Amino acid sequence: MHLQLSDNHYKIVNRMDTLHRDVVRRWLVEETSQGASGREVELLDRPERVAPLSSPLAWRILQELAKTPDYPNALAGRLKVHEQKVYYHVRRLEAAGLLHVLREEPKRGASARVLAPTAEAFAIVLKGRGNPVASPLLPHAGVVARFLEEFTRDGVFDGSIVVGSPYTHGPFNTTARDSPYAVELGFFLGRLFAPRKDLIVRLDTEVKARGAGKEDMILVGGPVANIIAM
């Protein structure tokens, strides 16, 4: 199931992931001019989990801890509010499952609990069928992305797809007919990485003329039609 939010900039993508406390998580994919970025979303399925967020201070606490996890005493100093107010809202946010103890640190002979949100984002999904949309994610996308991690930098494809020249070239005087497969490959990679600003497809003759250098390349075609594969 995919749900398109009203601002047309976010999609919540179903993820088969159920954690402790029977909490369901999904992916929130934000589409920007620089490409797509994703974060994990925890679904709020009960009103008691939403109630603590009605306070503006609780909202600030959650946002501030998302930036930098901290313990309540230090957080009160950052927000310039009384410690007791912070402790009150922290207890409510913890009870609602919106905050958890990230780690404990020794402070003045005691142990201070460093708190952080339980997820990168929270969402309420209402009952309804939603609208069918194309899936922005591949099955097992994480495994594939890790396999191709050398071809990405900050989520942007950082390499070249090299296809054989359609003109007679190379020691075998052949022409390449593999370019259609590069189109399929482009569709595949486009679901994993954001595109570069410049062209990522190059002819083997161009690469040969300027030198391959240290650039990571995906070669389409065998050594007869693609001389870089020789």
C-alpha positions in Angstrom: 0.0 0.0 0.0 1.2 3.5 -0.8 -0.3 6.7 0.6 0.3 10.1 -1.2 0.1 13.0 1.3 -1.8 16.1 0.4 1.3 18.3 -0.3 2.3 16.0 -3.1 5.9 16.0 -1.9 5.9 12.9 0.4 5.0 9.3 0.0 4.7 6.8 2.9 5.8 3.4 1.5 4.7 0.2 3.2 7.5 -1.7 4.9 7.1 -5.2 6.4 8.7 -4.2 9.7 7.0 -4.6 13.1 9.1 -3.7 16.2 8.7 -4.2 20.0 5.5 -2.7 21.4 3.8 -3.8 18.2 5.0 -0.6 16.5 4.8 -0.6 12.7 7.3 1.3 10.7 7.3 2.5 7.1 9.4 4.6 4.8 8.8 8.3 4.2 10.3 9.3 0.8 10.7 13.0 0.2 11.1 14.1 -3.4 13.2 17.2 -3.8 15.0 19.0 -6.7 18.2 17.2 -5.5 16.6 13.8 -5.7 14.8 11.5 -3.2 15.7 11.0 0.4 14.1 8.5 2.8 13.6 8.3 6.5 11.9 5.7 8.8 8.4 6.5 10.0 6.7 5.1 13.1 2.9 4.9 12.8 0.9 6.4 15.6 -2.1 4.1 15.8 -3.6 5.1 19.2 -4.8 8.5 20.5 -2.8 8.3 23.7 0.3 8.2 21.6 -0.6 11.5 19.9 -1.9 13.4 23.0 1.5 14.4 24.4 2.3 16.2 21.1 -0.5 18.7 21.7 1.9 20.7 23.9 4.1 23.2 22.0 6.9 22.5 24.5 6.7 18.8 24.0 6.9 19.4 20.3 10.0 21.5 20.7 11.5 18.8 23.0 10.9 16.1 20.4 12.4 18.3 17.6 15.4 19.3 19.6 16.2 15.7 20.6 15.9 14.7 17.0 18.7 17.2 16.2 20.9 16.2 19.1 20.1 13.5 21.7 20.6 14.7 25.2 19.6 14.2 28.9 16.7 16.3 30.3 18.8 18.6 32.5 21.0 19.7 29.6 18.0 19.9 27.3 16.3 22.3 29.7 19.3 24.6 29.4 19.2 24.4 25.6 15.5 25.3 25.6 15.9 27.9 28.4 13.0 26.4 30.4 12.6 25.0 33.9 13.9 21.5 34.4 10.6 20.3 35.9 8.7 21.3 32.8 11.1 19.3 30.6 11.0 16.2 32.9 7.1 16.3 32.8 6.9 16.3 29.1 9.8 13.8 28.7 7.9 11.3 30.9 4.7 11.8 28.8 6.7 11.3 25.6 8.4 8.2 26.9 5.1 6.7 28.1 3.7 7.3 24.6 6.6 5.5 23.1 7.9 8.6 21.3 11.2 8.8 23.2 13.6 6.1 24.3 16.9 5.9 26.2 19.7 6.0 23.6 22.4 5.5 26.2 23.4 6.2 29.8 26.3 8.4 30.8 27.9 9.0 34.2 27.2 12.5 35.5 28.3 13.7 39.0 28.3 10.3 40.5 24.9 9.3 38.9 23.8 8.0 35.6 22.2 10.4 33.1 19.8 9.1 30.5 20.5 10.4 27.0 17.1 10.5 25.2 16.2 10.4 21.5 13.1 9.9 19.4 12.1 6.3 18.7 11.9 7.1 15.0 13.1 9.7 12.4 9.4 10.7 11.8 5.9 9.9 13.0 2.7 9.6 11.0 -1.0 8.9 11.3 -2.5 6.7 8.6 -6.3 6.9 8.3 -8.4 4.1 7.1 -9.0 4.0 3.4 -7.8 2.4 0.2 -5.5 5.2 -0.9 -4.4 5.7 -4.5 -2.3 3.3 -6.5 1.1 4.8 -7.4 4.3 3.4 -8.8 6.6 2.0 -6.2 9.7 4.2 -5.7 11.6 1.4 -4.0 12.9 -1.9 -5.3 12.4 -5.1 -3.5 15.6 -5.7 -1.4 16.7 -2.2 -2.4 19.0 -2.0 0.6 21.0 -5.1 -0.4 21.3 -3.9 -4.0 22.4 -0.4 -2.9 25.1 -1.8 -0.6 26.4 -4.0 -3.5 26.7 -0.8 -5.6 27.9 1.4 -2.8 31.1 2.3 -4.8 28.8 3.9 -7.4 27.1 6.4 -5.1 28.0 9.5 -3.1 25.4 10.9 -0.7 22.7 9.1 -2.6 23.7 10.4 -6.0 25.0 8.0 -8.7 28.7 8.7 -9.0 30.0 6.7 -12.0 29.4 6.1 -15.7 27.6 3.7 -17.9 29.8 2.8 -20.8 28.2 1.4 -24.0 29.8 0.4 -27.2 29.8 2.9 -30.1 27.2 2.3 -32.8 29.9 3.1 -35.4 32.5 0.6 -36.6 35.4 0.7 -34.2 37.9 -1.4 -32.3 40.3 -4.1 -33.4 37.3 -6.2 -34.6 35.7 -3.4 -36.7 32.4 -4.0 -35.1 29.3 -1.9 -34.2 27.6 -2.2 -30.8 23.9 -3.1 -30.5 23.7 -3.2 -26.7 22.5 0.4 -26.1 18.8 -0.7 -25.4 20.1 -2.6 -22.4 21.6 0.6 -21.0 18.1 2.1 -21.0 16.8 -0.8 -18.9 19.8 -0.4 -16.6 19.1 3.3 -16.3 15.5 2.6 -15.2 16.9 0.2 -12.6 19.5 2.6 -11.2 17.0 5.5 -11.2 15.0 3.6 -8.5 18.1 3.4 -6.3 20.1 6.6 -6.7 19.5 10.3 -7.6 20.9 11.3 -11.0 24.0 13.4 -11.5 23.7 16.8 -13.1 25.8 15.8 -16.1 25.5 12.8 -18.4 26.3 9.4 -17.0 26.3 7.5 -20.3 29.5 7.5 -22.4 30.6 5.7 -25.5 33.6 3.3 -25.2 35.4 5.3 -27.9 35.1 8.5 -25.9 36.4 6.8 -22.7 39.3 5.3 -24.7 40.2 8.6 -26.2 40.4 10.6 -22.9 41.6 7.7 -20.7 39.5 5.7 -18.3 41.0 7.3 -15.2 39.8 6.2 -11.8 36.1 6.6 -12.5 33.8 3.7 -11.5 32.2 2.4 -14.6 29.4 -0.1 -15.5 30.2 -1.7 -18.9 27.4 -2.7 -21.2 28.5 -5.2 -23.8 31.3 -7.7 -24.2 34.9 -7.0 -25.4 34.1 -7.4 -29.1 31.6 -4.5 -29.1 32.9 -2.5 -26.1 36.6 -2.0 -26.2 36.8 -0.8 -22.6 35.8 -4.4 -21.6 38.9 -5.8 -23.3 
